[in-house]
Amino acid sequence: MSMAFLRDDAEGEMPRRNYDLPERDDPDFDRAAARALLEAARVGETQLAERATGYYWGEPQLRPYVEVMLIEAEKAKDDRLEQVARRFLA
């Protein structure tokens, strides 16, 4: 995982934001987890989103969802989301 996405003081913290995740057995959980990881990366809280989702940054299972989000970010000209999506896929 890239240190660029970790806040130095994040160790020991619990997620502060509500990641609005469905139940783990919900078929949409992985899509929501991918979005939560990317949104957390925008603000340097990747480690907290990892705890909330149970997935680590770069999780191969989430790649298809991140690829779709990358296309959406390009269309919307959302440079920051595009940047974090590309880093996830790298």
Rosetta blueprint (number, residue, H / E / L):
1 M L
2 S L
3 M H
4 A H
5 F H
6 L L
7 R L
8 D L
9 D L
10 A L
11 E L
12 G L
13 E L
14 M L
15 P L
16 R L
17 R L
18 N L
19 Y L
20 D L
21 L L
22 P L
23 E L
24 R L
25 D L
26 D L
27 P L
28 D L
29 F H
30 D H
31 R H
32 A H
33 A H
34 A H
35 R H
36 A H
37 L H
38 L H
39 E H
40 A H
41 A H
42 R H
43 V L
44 G L
45 E L
46 T H
47 Q H
48 L H
49 A H
50 E H
51 R H
52 A H
53 T H
54 G L
55 Y L
56 Y L
57 W L
58 G L
59 E L
60 P H
61 Q H
62 L H
63 R H
64 P H
65 Y H
66 V H
67 E H
68 V H
69 M H
70 L H
71 I H
72 E H
73 A H
74 E H
75 K H
76 A H
77 K L
78 D L
79 D H
80 R H
81 L H
82 E H
83 Q H
84 V H
85 A H
86 R H
87 R H
88 F H
89 L H
90 A L
